[in-house]
Structure formats: structure tokens, C-alpha cells
Amino acid sequence: MSFVARIARPTVAAARGVNTAAALRSKHTLPALAYDYGELEPSIAGQIMEIHHTKHHQTYVNSLNEAEEKFAAAQHANDVKAQIALQPALKFHGGGHLNHTLFWENLAPKKLGGGEPPSGELAAAINEQWGSFDGFKKTFNGYLAGIQGSGWSWLVKDTETNKLQIISLPNQDPVVGKYKPIIGVDAWEHAYYLQYQNRKVEYFQAIWEVINWKTGEKRFKA
């Protein structure tokens, strides 16, 4: 079950008179990667991947579980004020968990297809929107470079128009509403600083060598 569904579940359970503690027995867990930490080198150092996955993402998972437990307790106590106060934590840590889960999936070592350009319908849609794959990457990197502080840039599909767009979101805000995430790039400093330091533009260029467009194509068609 997705984190979005699980966050919403206590509200549904409470509305139905179900014990919210029982509704939250299943905890979020850190997803396993389909590759070893060092397999994305030299684009992303193994040390960065290990810290990013086992420390940063794990913290979002732990904090989301804690926030959901508090939210369920607040609902059980009918404490509306506490439920409202917990919304920022649910959004931040829930978004951090979801964003990173999508991020790991849209990366791959070269031996597993990382860096191979998109094909089929997704490639055609990219060419239609930006003229070429290189034109798309240049535009996307412009969005990444324009992020002030921490955030993400995403290639998304507008489900109302079926058109592709590039958007940037601050902090750990997740892609929701009418947009479907296709490919996301983490622009937080912890995603690159140990290797690239203040040369984040180099990180933005290098990451295309390990983007898994096969995953992007599956998301685009889903």
C-alpha cells in the first residue's frame, strides 16, 4: 500500500468506527535497492548512495512511522488540533519517503540500462515537447539549477492533458494531484555534496548517465 493511502487510512478508519491503532499495524520500511551502492560510480559515489539510502531515507521512514502513530492517537482522542499540527510532518516525511523510493527506482547502473535514452512513446513525447532529448535535458537542468535551497525537479505527465511537463518542488513536497511522476532528480545537497561539493552543475550533468528510462517508460504508460 502506498504511503498516501496509508496516511489517509486512519481518517477512513475513524470514520467507520475502526480502531485506528489496529489500522496502523503495518509500518513503512526502507525499500531495498536493485543495485549495489557502488554500481552508479563514477556518476554517483558509493559512499553517497549508502549514506543517502541508509541514513537520510531511513530517517524519513522512521519519522513518518512516528508521525502516523501520533496522528492515529490524536484521532482516537478526537484531538483535532493535534491532527492539524501533525500535517506538516506527515507531508515532509511522507514526501521524503515517496520521493526517494521513486528516485532509487529511476536510477540504474549502466549494465542495467542506466543512461540509455528513452524510447517509444515517451521518447516521442519528449521530442514533441522539447525538440530533442538533448533539448529536454538542457531545460531540465535549468530547472534543477534554479532550485534555491533544497528540492526536486520532476518530469511529469499531466493526466488531464497527457502532456509532459517539468516542474520543481521545494523540500520534500511530493508530486500529487493531476501530475504523474515520470523521472525525478534529488537536488538536496546530501545527494551530491560529498563528491561534487559546490559543483552541483556537474552532478546535474552526470546523473543522466545513470537515469533508468525503462522505469520512466513504465510510469509514462501506466
N, C-alpha and C positions, 0 to 999 in steps of 0.2 A: 504494500500500500504506500502511496506517495506521501511525503511529509505534508503536503497541502491537505490531502484527505484526512490524515491523522490529526492535524491541527483542528480541522473542522469537526472531527468526530465527537469531542466532548460536548460541543454545543448540541449536536443532533442527539447524543445520548441523553443529555439532561432534558431536552425537550420531550423525549419519550419516557422519561422517568427511569432510565437505566443508571445503575451505579457507575459513576464516571471513573472511579478507581479501577474497576474491572475492565472498563473500555480502554485503559491505557497500559495494559499488561505488557504489550509488545513495545520494546524500546528501539529507538533508532540505533543503528550500528554503523561503524566505519566501513564503507564498501572496499572490497579487495580490488587491486589494480590488475589489469590483464597483461601487465609487463613489469619487469624489474625496474627499480628506481634509476639505475644507471643506463637503461636502454635508450633513453632520449638524448643522451650526450652525442655530440657536443652542444646541441641546441639548448638543452636544459640540464644542468649538472645533477648528478645523482643525489648529492647532499641536499640540494634544494628540494628535489622531489620527495625525499624521505622526510625532511622537516615539515614541508608543506602538507604532506599527507598525514603523517603520524602525530604531528603537534597541532598545526593550525586547523585542519579539518576535524581532527578528533575533538578539539575544543568546541567547535560548533556543534558537533553531535552531543557531547556531554551537556553543554549549556541548553540546547534545545530540549533534551530529555528533562532537565531540571525545570525549565520554564513551563513545559507541558504539565508536569506534576503539580506545580504551583497553580497553574490555570485550572486544572481539574479540582484541586482543593478549594479554590475560590468559587468555582461553580457550585460545588457541593454545599458550600456555606452561603450560597446566594450573595456573595460579595461582589457586586457589580463594579465597584471602584477598583478593586484589586484586579479584576479581569481586564479592565481598560488599561490599567497601569502595566500589565504584562504584554500588551500588544507589541510594543517596540522590540522587546526581547524575542518574542516569537517570530517577528518579521526578520530581525537581524540574524539570529542563529539558524532559523529555518531557511532563510535565503542563503546563508553561508553553506549549509549542508547541501541544499539542492544545487546551487551554482557549482560547487566543487565536484559533486557527483557527475554533473554534466560535463564539466571540464576534463576530468580524467578520461571519460569515455570518448571525448573528441580529440584525444591525443593518442599517438601510436608511434613506436619506433619504425624506422624505415623498412625493416624486414617484414613488418606487418602492414605496410602500405602508407605509413606516415609520410606526408609531404607530396604524395601523388595528387595531382589536381582533380577537382570534381569532374564527374562525367554525367552523361544522360540528361534528364530533365533539370537537375539542379544546375549543371553547367550552362545549359541553355538559358535558364532564368537569370543566372549571374551575368552572362554575356548581354542579355537583353537590357538589364538594368544598368550595367556599368561599362558596357562596350567590350570588355575583355576581363579575363581572370586577373591580369596584372592591374587593370584599372580598378577592379574591386579591392585588391589588396592595398593599393595606394590609398584609396578612400577609407578603408577600414583602419589602416594605421594612422590616418589623420584623426579619426575618432579616438583611438587609443591615446595618441599624443595630447589630445585636448582634454583628457580627464584631469581634473585638478584634485589632488589628494588621492583617495582610494576609490576603486570602482571597477567596472567591467564594460567591455564592448561586446555586442552580440550581432550576429547575422540572424535575422528573424524572418518568419513568414507571417504576414498579416492575414489572418484566417478569414477576414471579411472580403479582402480583395485578391487573396492568393498571390500578392506581390511580395518580393523580398525588400527588406529594409535593413539598414544598420542603425543601431541605437546604442547609446551609452547610458548606464545606470550607476548611481553612486553607491558607495559602501557595499553592502551585500543584498541590495534590492533584487529580488528575483524577477524573471520575465514572466508576466502573468497577463490576464485579460485576453485581448484579441491576438496577442503575439505568441507564436510558437518558436522556441529557441532552436536554431539550426547549428550554429557554431559559436562558442563563447571563448573569450580570452581574458584571463585574470590580469588586471593592471595594478593590483596591490604590490607594494614593494617587496613583501615576503615571497612573491612569485619569481623574483629575479635578482634581488639586490646582492646576495652572496656571490653571484657570478658576474653580473653586469654593473653592479654598483650604480653610479648615476647615469650610466649609458643605457637608459631604458629603451631608447630607439633601436639599439642593437637587438635587444630582447624581442621587440615587436617584429623585427625583420626575421630573426632566427626561428621564431615559433612556427612559422609557416612550413618549416622543414619537417615538423612532426605533427601537423594537423591531420586528423583522421577524417578525410572527406567521405569515406564509406559510411561512417556514423552519421555525418551530415546528410547524406543522401537518404538514409533510412528515416531520419527525422522529417525531412522535407516531404517524403511520400506518405508518412503516417497520417 
